[in-house]
């Protein structure tokens, strides 16, 4: 009786108070601490490895462990089930290694008990490295080599995005800061003289200069103690680098500049939609990428205009920062809920997530609620999402490489209708071909008629030649 009463009272609770069940998660993460971009190839440091492993451990404790507070429905807690997880990263040493370090925290070694296999002949084979679990990391083309490139669009390969970002260097904002900070950057010459030419020590290279000195402040114990290299100086460098990179990553009047964020939006919707169409068989998607994707998405999703966020959605995110999209329901989780019963929550954490510093929910698209229905989330993301090779090629204006094959094999135009087969004068190619064939046939017939008239020939039907033949095959009439 008590159980029935409890169930009845729970049914009366408003949706916001009803029990939630997480059905799927999409995590986008930045890499851990690395060496400077100015000294390629950049490498993940031991500190970075630790940061990313700690972050992976946090996400395990939140979504995967048996006692996780937001455990994904039906997910394997100890031994990974490959069909439940998808991980990807660009072909980049720092990002790829970060992805593998994160997955080690997400699904750690299971020990000799679970990490063994008994063969038919009775032999017990122990898994190496104390039951280390192998999780494949797929490679994505976007962002390849991004951590070896100081130029934000250097790994995007999007022609129009590059053009748009370059427009910032002719803006009044850029030129004003270039002039007003010239003396400040010149004062840093003794610190970075060997790494930059004198003419390059300016706001033009704001991020590269900050990155070099930031890495040095963490790892270089031999860095000269100078009154120039203070916490205040590093903070000012960081502020200028944040402003510089955000303006290269996003501009409200030219959305193509934020192609990295548009691609991420499409991948997020596709990933969570896969959880829906598979009825929850796909449960967690982990993707690694560069800071430009964060800043692009911040602008597109209107996160940079949120009040009281301390510029968290404006600057370059710290190492191991994460954006998380939770797909959840307040309805019964089994059978898998209908799309109308699904919701999405966005969370962000600047830096390494841990039990003492957890991700925070934020509203998307300028709304006030941190929970969106699946339909509203999908509609909001699709307003700026760019998904699929053909759409990406059109948006970027690329026509070579993979875009050449995409263009030639495309069965439809940008609007989804069959491609127009028009000639330059407005007549379709099909009609033009028919007209050409008819004109050619008319010319041939005219020539034949002239030859027959000039040579005294006449046309005779075939049955005139064969219809009067005798049984021996010879004609019974006169000669033709």
TIGUGU-352264 format. One record per residue (C-alpha): residue in one letter; x, y, z. Coordinates in steps of 0.2 Angstrom, whole numbers, padded with zeros to 4 digits, always signed. Last residue first. Layout:
BEGIN
AXYZ ...
This chain:
BEGIN
X+0073-0011-0551 X+0073-0025-0563 X+0057-0032-0570 X+0046-0044-0561 X+0048-0062-0556 X+0062-0059-0544 X+0073-0074-0540 X+0073-0083-0523 X+0069-0100-0529 X+0052-0100-0522 X+0048-0084-0532 X+0051-0067-0526 X+0037-0055-0528 X+0037-0047-0511 X+0055-0045-0510 X+0060-0029-0520 X+0043-0020-0519 X+0042-0026-0501 X+0057-0015-0497 X+0049+0001-0503 X+0057+0009-0518 X+0066+0027-0517 X+0071+0034-0533 X+0088+0037-0542 X+0091+0048-0557 X+0108+0054-0551 X+0104+0072-0548 X+0088+0068-0539 X+0095+0055-0528 X+0110+0065-0523 X+0100+0080-0519 X+0088+0070-0508 X+0103+0062-0499 X+0110+0079-0495 X+0093+0086-0488 X+0091+0070-0477 X+0108+0073-0469 X+0105+0091-0466 X+0088+0087-0458 X+0096+0074-0446 X+0109+0086-0440 X+0096+0099-0436 X+0086+0086-0427 X+0101+0080-0416 X+0105+0098-0412 X+0087+0102-0406 X+0087+0086-0395 X+0104+0091-0387 X+0098+0109-0383 X+0082+0102-0375 X+0093+0091-0363 X+0106+0105-0360 X+0092+0116-0354 X+0090+0133-0364 X+0094+0148-0354 X+0107+0155-0365 X+0122+0149-0355 X+0116+0131-0355 X+0105+0124-0341 X+0106+0107-0333 X+0099+0113-0316 X+0104+0101-0302 X+0090+0091-0294 X+0082+0099-0279 X+0090+0098-0261 X+0092+0117-0259 X+0111+0116-0261 X+0110+0106-0277 X+0107+0087-0278 X+0115+0072-0285 X+0133+0077-0278 X+0146+0066-0285 X+0156+0079-0295 X+0155+0091-0280 X+0160+0079-0267 X+0174+0073-0278 X+0181+0091-0280 X+0177+0095-0261 X+0189+0081-0256 X+0203+0090-0264 X+0198+0105-0273 X+0182+0116-0274 X+0181+0124-0257 X+0169+0139-0255 X+0168+0135-0236 X+0149+0134-0235 X+0148+0124-0251 X+0162+0112-0245 X+0154+0110-0228 X+0137+0106-0235 X+0145+0093-0247 X+0155+0085-0233 X+0142+0083-0220 X+0136+0094-0206 X+0137+0113-0204 X+0127+0118-0189 X+0121+0137-0187 X+0102+0136-0186 X+0103+0117-0183 X+0109+0120-0165 X+0094+0129-0160 X+0082+0118-0169 X+0090+0102-0161 X+0089+0110-0144 X+0071+0115-0146 X+0066+0098-0152 X+0076+0089-0139 X+0067+0100-0125 X+0079+0112-0117 X+0085+0112-0099 X+0097+0127-0093 X+0082+0139-0095 X+0085+0157-0098 X+0087+0158-0116 X+0101+0166-0126 X+0104+0151-0137 X+0110+0140-0123 X+0108+0141-0105 X+0122+0136-0093 X+0125+0120-0082 X+0141+0120-0072 X+0155+0107-0073 X+0163+0101-0057 X+0178+0108-0046 X+0181+0098-0031 X+0176+0081-0038 X+0187+0085-0053 X+0185+0094-0070 X+0202+0101-0077 X+0200+0118-0084 X+0185+0129-0088 X+0170+0118-0085 X+0154+0119-0096 X+0137+0110-0095 X+0123+0110-0108 X+0107+0100-0104 X+0096+0091-0116 X+0078+0085-0114 X+0069+0070-0121 X+0050+0066-0118 X+0045+0072-0135 X+0058+0062-0143 X+0049+0046-0137 X+0057+0037-0122 X+0067+0021-0123 X+0056+0007-0116 X+0062+0009-0103 X+0068+0026-0096 X+0051+0030-0088 X+0049+0049-0090 X+0060+0063-0083 X+0072+0061-0098 X+0090+0064-0102 X+0103+0069-0115 X+0117+0078-0107 X+0129+0089-0118 X+0146+0092-0110 X+0159+0105-0114 X+0176+0102-0107 X+0192+0111-0102 X+0207+0100-0101 X+0219+0115-0103 X+0211+0132-0100 X+0198+0140-0112 X+0204+0154-0123 X+0193+0169-0119 X+0175+0174-0122 X+0164+0161-0114 X+0172+0161-0096 X+0172+0180-0097 X+0168+0181-0078 X+0151+0172-0081 X+0140+0185-0072 X+0130+0189-0088 X+0128+0178-0103 X+0133+0187-0119 X+0147+0175-0123 X+0135+0160-0123 X+0126+0166-0138 X+0127+0148-0146 X+0136+0154-0161 X+0149+0164-0150 X+0153+0151-0138 X+0153+0138-0152 X+0167+0148-0161 X+0177+0150-0144 X+0176+0131-0140 X+0181+0126-0158 X+0195+0138-0158 X+0202+0130-0142 X+0207+0114-0151 X+0198+0097-0152 X+0194+0081-0143 X+0178+0071-0145 X+0170+0059-0133 X+0153+0051-0137 X+0144+0041-0123 X+0128+0030-0124 X+0125+0022-0141 X+0113+0008-0138 X+0101+0020-0131 X+0086+0017-0143 X+0098+0016-0158 X+0088+0031-0166 X+0090+0041-0150 X+0108+0038-0146 X+0112+0042-0164 X+0102+0058-0162 X+0115+0062-0148 X+0129+0060-0160 X+0121+0069-0175 X+0116+0084-0164 X+0134+0085-0157 X+0142+0082-0174 X+0132+0096-0182 X+0136+0108-0167 X+0154+0104-0168 X+0155+0108-0187 X+0147+0125-0184 X+0159+0128-0170 X+0174+0125-0181 X+0166+0135-0195 X+0165+0151-0184 X+0172+0162-0197 X+0158+0156-0208 X+0146+0166-0197 X+0151+0183-0205 X+0141+0197-0196 X+0142+0189-0179 X+0161+0187-0179 X+0169+0172-0171 X+0186+0163-0171 X+0198+0177-0176 X+0189+0189-0165 X+0190+0176-0150 X+0209+0174-0154 X+0214+0192-0152 X+0203+0196-0137 X+0209+0180-0127 X+0227+0184-0132 X+0225+0202-0126 X+0218+0196-0109 X+0232+0182-0107 X+0246+0195-0111 X+0238+0206-0097 X+0238+0192-0085 X+0256+0187-0089 X+0261+0205-0086 X+0252+0205-0069 X+0259+0189-0064 X+0276+0196-0067 X+0289+0194-0081 X+0295+0212-0083 X+0302+0213-0066 X+0314+0200-0072 X+0319+0183-0064 X+0327+0174-0079 X+0318+0159-0085 X+0329+0144-0078 X+0314+0135-0070 X+0305+0134-0087 X+0290+0123-0085 X+0274+0133-0079 X+0280+0151-0083 X+0288+0145-0099 X+0272+0137-0105 X+0264+0154-0102 X+0278+0164-0110 X+0277+0154-0126 X+0258+0154-0126 X+0257+0172-0123 X+0268+0177-0137 X+0260+0165-0149 X+0243+0172-0144 X+0246+0190-0146 X+0256+0188-0163 X+0249+0203-0171 X+0248+0212-0154 X+0267+0215-0156 X+0284+0206-0156 X+0284+0202-0174 X+0295+0217-0180 X+0308+0212-0167 X+0310+0194-0174 X+0303+0182-0162 X+0310+0167-0152 X+0327+0174-0148 X+0321+0191-0142 X+0307+0183-0131 X+0312+0189-0114 X+0322+0204-0118 X+0309+0209-0131 X+0295+0210-0118 X+0296+0229-0117 X+0291+0230-0135 X+0275+0221-0132 X+0270+0235-0119 X+0276+0249-0131 X+0266+0242-0145 X+0250+0240-0135 X+0240+0255-0141 X+0245+0254-0159 X+0241+0236-0162 X+0226+0238-0151 X+0219+0252-0162 X+0223+0243-0178 X+0214+0227-0172 X+0198+0236-0167 X+0199+0247-0182 X+0198+0231-0193 X+0211+0226-0206 X+0218+0212-0197 X+0200+0206-0193 X+0197+0203-0211 X+0210+0188-0210 X+0197+0179-0200 X+0184+0180-0214 X+0197+0175-0228 X+0202+0160-0217 X+0184+0155-0214 X+0180+0157-0233 X+0194+0145-0237 X+0190+0131-0224 X+0206+0121-0222 X+0202+0122-0203 X+0220+0118-0197 X+0228+0135-0199 X+0212+0144-0194 X+0219+0149-0177 X+0237+0152-0184 X+0250+0146-0171 X+0250+0129-0179 X+0258+0114-0171 X+0243+0111-0160 X+0231+0111-0175 X+0240+0097-0184 X+0223+0089-0190 X+0209+0100-0184 X+0196+0093-0196 X+0201+0077-0203 X+0194+0066-0189 X+0203+0051-0182 X+0194+0037-0172 X+0201+0033-0155 X+0199+0014-0152 X+0197+0009-0133 X+0209-0004-0126 X+0207-0008-0108 X+0222-0011-0097 X+0219-0027-0086 X+0234-0026-0075 X+0246-0019-0089 X+0243-0035-0100 X+0227-0045-0099 X+0230-0062-0090 X+0228-0078-0099 X+0221-0093-0090 X+0225-0110-0097 X+0211-0123-0095 X+0212-0131-0112 X+0197-0121-0119 X+0205-0105-0114 X+0201-0094-0098 X+0202-0076-0101 X+0209-0062-0089 X+0206-0044-0085 X+0191-0046-0073 X+0201-0053-0059 X+0218-0048-0064 X+0214-0029-0063 X+0201-0019-0072 X+0212-0006-0079 X+0203+0011-0080 X+0188+0015-0091 X+0185+0034-0090 X+0202+0038-0083 X+0211+0028-0097 X+0199+0036-0109 X+0205+0053-0105 X+0223+0048-0108 X+0219+0041-0125 X+0210+0057-0130 X+0225+0067-0123 X+0237+0057-0134 X+0226+0061-0149 X+0225+0079-0145 X+0243+0082-0142 X+0250+0071-0157 X+0237+0078-0169 X+0227+0067-0181 X+0211+0075-0175 X+0202+0066-0161 X+0188+0054-0159 X+0180+0042-0146 X+0164+0032-0148 X+0156+0022-0133 X+0142+0010-0131 X+0147-0002-0145 X+0164-0005-0138 X+0157-0012-0121 X+0170-0007-0108 X+0173-0018-0093 X+0169-0010-0077 X+0153+0001-0077 X+0144-0005-0093 X+0130+0008-0098 X+0112+0003-0096 X+0106+0020-0091 X+0119+0033-0090 X+0124+0036-0072 X+0120+0053-0066 X+0125+0050-0047 X+0138+0037-0051 X+0136+0022-0039 X+0140+0009-0053 X+0153+0020-0061 X+0149+0027-0078 X+0141+0045-0078 X+0148+0055-0064 X+0162+0044-0057 X+0168+0041-0075 X+0167+0059-0080 X+0178+0063-0065 X+0191+0050-0070 X+0192+0057-0087 X+0196+0074-0080 X+0209+0067-0069 X+0217+0058-0084 X+0217+0074-0094 X+0225+0084-0080 X+0238+0070-0077 X+0243+0069-0095 X+0244+0088-0096 X+0256+0088-0081 X+0266+0074-0089 X+0267+0085-0105 X+0258+0082-0121 X+0269+0087-0135 X+0270+0101-0148 X+0280+0097-0163 X+0285+0111-0165 X+0293+0124-0154 X+0282+0140-0156 X+0267+0129-0152 X+0274+0128-0134 X+0274+0112-0124 X+0258+0104-0118 X+0245+0105-0104 X+0230+0094-0107 X+0219+0094-0123 X+0202+0102-0125 X+0187+0092-0122 X+0170+0089-0131 X+0159+0077-0122 X+0142+0070-0128 X+0132+0061-0116 X+0117+0048-0117 X+0102+0042-0108 X+0103+0051-0092 X+0088+0047-0081 X+0080+0061-0071 X+0068+0059-0056 X+0054+0071-0055 X+0057+0088-0047 X+0058+0098-0064 X+0044+0088-0071 X+0032+0093-0057 X+0028+0080-0044 X+0011+0072-0045 X+0017+0056-0051 X+0029+0055-0036 X+0014+0056-0025 X+0005+0041-0034 X+0021+0031-0034 X+0023+0034-0015 X+0005+0029-0012 X+0007+0013-0022 X+0022+0008-0012 X+0014+0012+0005 X+0000+0000+0000 
